[in-house]
Amino acid sequence: MLLIALFLSIFVIFFMLSMVANYFILGRNLKKTILVSLLMTIIAIFSHVSPMIMYQWFF
C-alpha cells in the first residue's frame, strides 16, 4: 500500500512540475508538453523502482 502511495505521489507531483516547466520551455505547445511530461514521469518512477528491484535481485 505504501508503494502505491509512493508511485501516486511521484506521478502527481513530478507530472505537475514538469507540465509547468515544459509548458514554458516548449513554447506553449500543449501536446508536446503532455508527451514530454509523461515520458519524464515514467523515467522518474522507473528510477525510484529500479534500485529496489536490483537490490532484491542481487541480494
C-alpha positions in Angstrom: 0.0 0.0 0.0 2.8 2.3 0.8 4.4 1.6 -2.5 1.2 2.6 -4.3 1.1 5.8 -2.4 4.7 6.5 -3.3 4.0 5.9 -7.0 0.9 8.1 -6.9 2.7 11.0 -5.2 5.7 10.8 -7.5 3.4 10.8 -10.5 1.2 13.7 -9.4 4.0 15.9 -8.1 6.5 15.2 -10.8 3.9 15.3 -13.6 2.6 18.7 -12.5 6.0 20.2 -12.0 7.2 19.0 -15.4 4.0 20.2 -17.0 4.6 23.7 -15.7 8.3 23.7 -16.7 7.8 22.2 -20.1 4.9 24.5 -20.9 7.2 27.5 -20.9 10.2 25.7 -22.3 8.4 24.2 -25.3 6.8 27.4 -26.3 3.3 26.7 -25.1 2.8 23.7 -27.2 0.4 21.7 -25.1 0.6 18.4 -27.0 4.4 18.2 -26.8 4.3 19.3 -23.2 2.0 16.5 -22.1 4.1 13.9 -24.0 7.4 15.1 -22.6 5.9 15.3 -19.1 4.6 11.7 -19.3 8.0 10.5 -20.5 9.8 12.3 -17.7 7.3 10.9 -15.2 7.8 7.4 -16.4 11.5 7.8 -16.2 11.2 9.2 -12.6 9.1 6.3 -11.5 11.4 3.8 -13.0 14.4 5.4 -11.3 12.7 5.1 -8.0 11.7 1.4 -8.5 14.8 0.0 -10.2 17.1 0.2 -7.2 14.6 -1.7 -5.1 14.3 -4.4 -7.7 18.0 -4.6 -8.3 18.7 -4.9 -4.6 16.2 -7.7 -4.2 17.6 -9.4 -7.3 21.3 -9.2 -6.4 21.0 -9.8 -2.7 
